[in-house]
């Protein structure tokens, strides 16, 4: 839990907050007269990984990125096919070519390899940037939806799955948040 340098990670901070809430609840309950009912804290958790895998917004983002980069991926495939054809031609014909023609073909192969690598790297970087934008947008929506659900249902605290060491199924509100995300997706509304 304690990271190098003495800082406490996110998991540790969430565990400390949960422990403080539960200990404060226990202290208040111990001091209250027996006839006074003090409600326990209403705590839930959200399995963010499951929402990323199942939320329609994430599925649509993946499909949108695939469509957006389809032409570039097709061009990369065509460039790779051209390179393969050049290599096959070199392997097949280099023995019967003049030395000058074989060297020219070899330089063309090397130049094509460099161009293909550069183009692939550029497309990968652009794809990663666009993917990060989509993930961030969708994570903000998940966060807003979970907060809205927690407020309307009277939760005192909701934690994400990465900070949870254990949670009973009774505390899991992931399905409810997923249903709200699906409703938002169908209606185009905001949380």
C-alpha positions as CSV (number, residue, x, y, z in Angstrom):
1,X,0.0,0.0,0.0
2,X,2.8,2.4,0.7
3,X,4.6,3.3,-2.4
4,X,8.3,4.1,-2.8
5,X,9.0,7.5,-1.2
6,X,6.5,6.9,1.6
7,X,3.3,7.9,-0.2
8,X,0.1,5.9,0.1
9,X,-1.4,4.8,-3.2
10,X,-5.0,5.2,-4.3
11,X,-6.0,1.8,-3.0
12,X,-4.5,2.6,0.4
13,X,-6.2,6.0,0.5
14,X,-9.6,4.4,-0.2
15,X,-9.1,1.7,2.4
16,X,-8.2,4.4,5.0
17,X,-11.3,6.4,4.1
18,X,-13.5,3.3,4.4
19,X,-11.9,2.3,7.7
20,X,-12.3,5.9,9.1
21,X,-16.0,5.9,8.1
22,X,-16.6,2.5,9.6
23,X,-14.7,3.3,12.8
24,X,-16.6,6.6,13.2
25,X,-19.9,4.8,12.7
26,X,-18.9,2.2,15.4
27,X,-17.8,5.0,17.8
28,X,-21.1,6.9,17.4
29,X,-23.1,3.7,17.7
30,X,-21.3,2.8,20.9
31,X,-22.0,6.2,22.5
32,X,-25.7,6.3,21.5
33,X,-28.4,5.1,23.9
34,X,-29.6,1.5,23.1
35,X,-33.1,2.7,22.0
36,X,-31.7,5.1,19.4
37,X,-31.2,3.5,16.0
38,X,-28.3,4.9,14.1
39,X,-28.3,3.8,10.5
40,X,-25.0,2.3,9.2
41,X,-23.2,4.0,6.3
42,X,-24.5,3.0,2.9
43,X,-21.5,2.0,0.9
44,X,-21.3,0.6,-2.6
45,X,-18.7,-0.1,-5.2
46,X,-18.6,0.0,-9.0
47,X,-16.7,-2.6,-11.0
48,X,-15.2,-0.1,-13.5
49,X,-13.6,-2.9,-15.6
50,X,-16.9,-4.5,-16.2
51,X,-18.5,-1.2,-17.2
52,X,-15.6,-0.6,-19.7
53,X,-16.3,-4.0,-21.2
54,X,-20.1,-3.8,-21.2
55,X,-21.2,-0.1,-21.5
56,X,-22.6,0.7,-24.9
57,X,-20.6,4.0,-24.9
58,X,-17.3,2.0,-24.8
59,X,-18.5,-0.5,-27.4
60,X,-19.6,2.4,-29.7
61,X,-16.3,4.1,-29.2
62,X,-14.4,1.0,-30.3
63,X,-16.5,0.6,-33.4
64,X,-16.1,4.3,-34.2
65,X,-12.3,4.1,-33.9
66,X,-12.3,1.0,-36.1
67,X,-14.3,2.9,-38.8
68,X,-12.2,6.0,-38.4
69,X,-8.9,4.1,-39.0
70,X,-10.2,1.6,-41.5
71,X,-8.8,3.4,-44.5
72,X,-5.4,3.9,-42.8
73,X,-5.2,0.3,-41.8
74,X,-6.1,-0.8,-45.4
75,X,-3.3,1.4,-46.7
76,X,-0.9,-0.2,-44.3
77,X,-2.0,-3.6,-45.4
78,X,-1.5,-2.6,-49.1
79,X,2.0,-1.2,-48.3
80,X,2.9,-4.5,-46.5
81,X,1.6,-6.5,-49.5
82,X,3.8,-4.3,-51.8
83,X,6.8,-5.0,-49.6
84,X,6.2,-8.7,-49.6
85,X,6.0,-8.7,-53.4
86,X,9.3,-6.8,-53.6
87,X,11.0,-9.2,-51.3
88,X,9.6,-12.2,-53.2
89,X,10.8,-10.6,-56.5
90,X,14.3,-10.1,-55.0
91,X,14.5,-13.6,-53.7
92,X,13.3,-15.0,-57.0
93,X,15.2,-12.8,-59.5
94,X,18.3,-11.5,-57.7
95,X,20.4,-14.3,-59.0
96,X,19.6,-13.5,-62.6
97,X,19.6,-9.7,-62.3
98,X,22.5,-7.5,-63.0
99,X,24.3,-6.6,-59.8
100,X,23.2,-2.9,-60.3
101,X,19.5,-3.9,-60.7
102,X,19.7,-6.2,-57.6
103,X,21.2,-3.4,-55.5
104,X,18.6,-1.0,-56.7
105,X,15.8,-3.4,-55.8
106,X,17.4,-4.0,-52.4
107,X,17.5,-0.3,-51.7
108,X,13.8,0.0,-52.8
109,X,13.0,-2.8,-50.3
110,X,14.8,-1.0,-47.5
111,X,13.2,2.3,-48.3
112,X,9.7,0.7,-48.4
113,X,10.4,-1.0,-45.0
114,X,11.3,2.4,-43.5
115,X,8.3,4.1,-45.0
116,X,5.9,1.3,-43.8
117,X,7.4,1.4,-40.3
118,X,7.1,5.2,-40.1
119,X,3.5,5.2,-41.4
120,X,2.5,2.3,-39.0
121,X,4.1,4.3,-36.1
122,X,2.2,7.5,-37.0
123,X,-1.1,5.7,-37.3
124,X,-0.6,3.8,-34.1
125,X,0.2,7.1,-32.2
126,X,-2.8,8.8,-33.7
127,X,-5.0,5.8,-32.9
128,X,-3.7,5.7,-29.3
129,X,-4.4,9.5,-28.9
130,X,-7.9,9.1,-30.2
131,X,-8.5,6.0,-28.1
132,X,-7.3,7.9,-24.9
133,X,-9.7,10.7,-25.7
134,X,-12.6,8.3,-26.1
135,X,-11.7,6.4,-22.9
136,X,-11.4,9.6,-20.9
137,X,-14.8,10.9,-22.2
138,X,-16.5,7.6,-21.3
139,X,-14.8,7.4,-17.9
140,X,-16.1,10.9,-17.1
141,X,-19.6,9.7,-18.1
142,X,-19.3,6.5,-15.9
143,X,-18.1,8.7,-13.0
144,X,-21.0,11.2,-13.4
145,X,-23.5,8.4,-13.8
146,X,-22.3,6.5,-10.7
147,X,-22.3,9.8,-8.7
148,X,-25.8,10.6,-9.8
149,X,-27.0,7.1,-9.0
150,X,-25.3,7.1,-5.6
151,X,-26.9,10.5,-4.7
152,X,-30.4,9.4,-5.8
153,X,-30.2,6.1,-3.9
154,X,-28.8,7.6,-0.7
155,X,-25.3,6.1,-0.8
156,X,-22.8,7.6,1.6
157,X,-19.7,6.4,-0.3
158,X,-19.1,4.6,-3.5
159,X,-15.6,3.3,-4.4
160,X,-14.2,2.0,-7.7
161,X,-13.2,-1.6,-8.1
162,X,-9.5,-0.9,-8.2
163,X,-9.5,0.2,-4.6
164,X,-11.7,-2.6,-3.3
165,X,-10.1,-5.6,-1.6
166,X,-13.5,-7.2,-0.9
167,X,-17.1,-6.3,-1.4
168,X,-20.2,-8.4,-1.1
169,X,-22.6,-8.7,-4.0
170,X,-25.1,-6.7,-1.9
171,X,-22.8,-3.6,-2.2
172,X,-22.2,-3.9,-6.0
173,X,-24.1,-1.2,-7.8
174,X,-22.4,-1.9,-11.2
175,X,-25.5,-3.4,-12.8
176,X,-27.6,-0.3,-11.8
177,X,-25.0,2.0,-13.2
178,X,-24.7,-0.1,-16.4
179,X,-28.5,0.1,-16.8
180,X,-28.4,3.9,-16.5
181,X,-25.6,4.0,-19.0
182,X,-27.6,1.9,-21.4
183,X,-30.6,4.2,-20.9
184,X,-28.5,7.3,-21.4
185,X,-27.1,5.7,-24.6
186,X,-30.6,4.9,-25.9
187,X,-32.0,8.4,-25.0
188,X,-28.9,10.4,-25.7
189,X,-29.4,12.2,-22.3
190,X,-26.8,13.2,-19.7
191,X,-26.7,11.6,-16.3
